[in-house]
Amino acid sequence: MASTPGVPLYDTDRYPQSLKAYLDHCEKDQCTSDFISRTLPDILANPCLFPFGYSVMIACLGNIDREILAQLHLKHPGVLVDNEVVEPSSQQLQKYRELVSQEPNLDFVNFTWNEMTTTEFEEHWRQKNITKKADFIHMVQVLYYVEDAEATISFFHSLLNKNGKLLIIIGAENGWMGLPIFIISKTFQHQLDAKWHPSKTVSPAVIKSLLNARGIPFKTYKLQSRVNVTPCFTEGDGTGELLLDFLTHVQGFSEMASPELRQEVLTVLRGCSVVQNGRVMANDYINAIVINSLD
Ligand SMILES: C[S@@+](CC[C@H](N)C(=O)[O-])C[C@H]1O[C@@H](n2cnc3c(N)ncnc32)[C@H](O)[C@@H]1O
């Protein structure tokens, strides 16, 4: 039976639910949290960093972004942080606003809410002729969605103050976004929106060669992670369907896919996994790239 064309998940209301199911089943947040609590403090320790307390956060979701702000505060307790939040989804932005408004420990931060994409933010910056420089910028699991990742990195890097840092957290080639992209490239490339075609997708290797070509100093850290994909193997399981939507980045994947295609995806998924205590765990790893300013 032929499959019907897939609707790219990112453009639909199902994206936040599907992302949440994915995050609930992976160790990504845990390994990123470990990096933020164990390694980031040393990166932020330079007393020259953060003279003005101006930071930019690209895309927001919750715990990870708050933990980064908390570490900034621990290392630079006297500094009032001016934090630009750039997030195009009104739903995500609203959720994050509610989260931080209930958090008394974030009273050292003044948030500016920018409901826009990184490209729109860049236009806004240029139109207003803003000359402010940022001490710290972070982009956690977001570069896959921007229109032109290289241009985005170059623009935000150009905003860095002397001694400033740009932190990028991104899945490895066969990491958390690498996994769905791998599946997509094998099975859906003719049926999906072009923005999810793997050749258009940024990877840590692309970022590193961009930085090397421009002589920009950086350091990378590899973080180990896994995803529990067990529910995907129970047909009709609601969580499994949300996970499959996220892994393939197709809304209602099981409805659009023929039984053969669904089986093919599950076979690929099992091939990336190990079975441990009855759970099917897909292997995953993440890169943290800390980029320095060109002083
Ligand atoms: C996988 S989530 C990561 C969120 C958060 N930083 C984290 O790791 O917990 C990706 C986020 O990128 C946002 N996003 C998508 N396209 C974007 C763009 N062009 N510019 C900025 N953010 C974007 C999405 O709305 C979503 O909130």
The ligand as a Gaussian input file, in Angstrom:
#p B3LYP/6-31G(d) Opt

LIG

0 1
 C       13.952000      21.462000      20.355000
 S       13.360000      23.007000      20.972000
 C       14.705000      23.500000      22.012000
 C       14.306000      24.447000      23.115000
 C       15.269000      24.693000      24.280000
 N       16.369000      25.556000      23.939000
 C       15.743000      23.397000      24.914000
 O       16.685000      22.762000      24.490000
 O       15.133000      22.977000      25.875000
 C       13.524000      24.005000      19.533000
 C       12.981000      25.397000      19.712000
 O       13.421000      26.213000      18.612000
 C       12.382000      27.119000      18.288000
 N       12.611000      27.619000      16.912000
 C       12.209000      27.097000      15.767000
 N       12.606000      27.830000      14.706000
 C       13.309000      28.855000      15.200000
 C       13.974000      29.982000      14.619000
 N       13.999000      30.147000      13.310000
 N       14.572000      30.864000      15.435000
 C       14.559000      30.676000      16.781000
 N       13.937000      29.622000      17.389000
 C       13.323000      28.728000      16.613000
 C       11.132000      26.237000      18.440000
 O        9.956000      27.007000      18.528000
 C       11.460000      25.490000      19.733000
 O       11.072000      26.193000      20.884000

